[in-house]
């Protein structure tokens, strides 16, 4: 029983260290304020094969601040899906018009 407890604790510590070792950072070239940023999940495959980099996304934002559409402008194909999923959930400040913003999501493994 004690061995199982030790293995569980060791597994949990290893997992939390693993989670902390990978990060996705976000930047926006925007005239509109970002109210809610959803962090991109670092894809497990990208972590395993040590893929890092920045995904650049063009985001069309409705006047109400919700993302209308996204278009990938560059980045590793292994990281793109996660970046787009995160960017689609962002919320921007309300504006009188629809705007186009550029979002940069950088994935860094440690």
C-alpha positions in Angstrom: 0.0 0.0 0.0 2.8 2.4 0.9 4.5 1.7 -2.5 1.3 2.6 -4.3 1.0 5.9 -2.4 4.6 6.8 -3.1 4.1 6.0 -6.8 1.0 8.1 -6.9 2.7 11.1 -5.3 5.7 10.7 -7.6 3.4 10.5 -10.6 1.5 13.6 -9.6 4.7 15.6 -9.0 6.1 14.5 -12.4 2.8 15.5 -14.1 2.7 18.9 -12.5 6.3 19.6 -13.4 5.6 18.5 -16.9 2.6 20.9 -17.1 4.6 23.8 -15.8 7.4 23.2 -18.3 5.3 24.2 -21.3 3.8 27.5 -21.9 1.8 29.4 -24.5 2.2 33.1 -24.4 -0.2 35.6 -26.2 0.3 39.0 -27.7 -2.1 41.1 -29.8 -1.5 43.9 -32.3 -4.8 45.6 -31.6 -6.5 48.9 -31.3 -9.2 47.1 -29.2 -8.6 46.0 -25.7 -8.7 42.3 -25.0 -11.1 41.6 -22.2 -10.7 37.8 -22.0 -7.7 35.8 -23.2 -8.0 32.0 -23.2 -4.7 30.4 -23.0 -3.7 27.9 -25.7 -3.1 24.4 -24.6 0.4 23.2 -25.6 -0.3 20.1 -27.8 1.1 16.9 -26.4 2.6 15.9 -29.7 4.4 19.3 -30.0 5.8 18.8 -26.5 7.0 15.3 -27.3 8.8 16.3 -30.5 10.0 19.6 -29.0 8.2 21.9 -31.4 8.2 25.5 -30.3 7.3 28.7 -32.1 4.7 31.4 -32.7 1.4 31.1 -34.5 0.2 34.3 -36.1 -3.6 34.5 -36.5 -5.8 37.2 -38.2 -8.9 37.6 -36.1 -12.1 39.3 -37.3 -13.9 40.7 -34.3 -17.6 41.7 -34.3 -18.7 45.0 -33.0 -19.9 43.2 -29.8 -16.3 42.0 -29.1 -16.9 38.3 -30.1 -14.6 36.6 -32.5 -16.3 36.2 -35.9 -13.6 34.3 -37.8 -9.9 33.4 -37.8 -7.3 32.9 -40.5 -3.9 31.4 -39.8 -1.1 33.6 -41.2 1.8 31.5 -40.1 3.1 29.0 -37.6 3.9 25.3 -37.1 1.1 23.0 -38.3 1.4 21.1 -35.0 0.6 24.2 -33.0 -2.0 25.8 -35.3 -5.2 24.0 -34.1 -4.6 24.7 -30.4 -3.8 28.4 -31.2 -7.0 28.9 -33.3 -9.2 27.2 -30.7 -7.9 29.5 -28.0 -8.1 32.7 -30.2 -11.7 31.9 -31.1 -12.7 32.1 -27.4 -11.1 35.5 -26.8 -13.4 38.5 -26.0 -12.6 42.1 -27.0 -13.9 45.4 -26.0 -17.1 46.6 -27.7 -16.7 48.8 -30.7 -18.9 50.6 -33.3 -17.5 48.5 -36.1 -16.1 45.1 -36.9 -12.3 45.1 -36.7 -9.4 42.9 -37.8 -6.7 42.1 -35.2 -3.5 40.1 -35.4 -3.0 37.6 -32.5 0.4 36.0 -31.8 0.4 32.8 -29.6 3.9 31.7 -28.7 4.5 28.1 -27.5 7.7 27.6 -25.5 8.8 24.3 -24.0 11.3 24.1 -21.2 
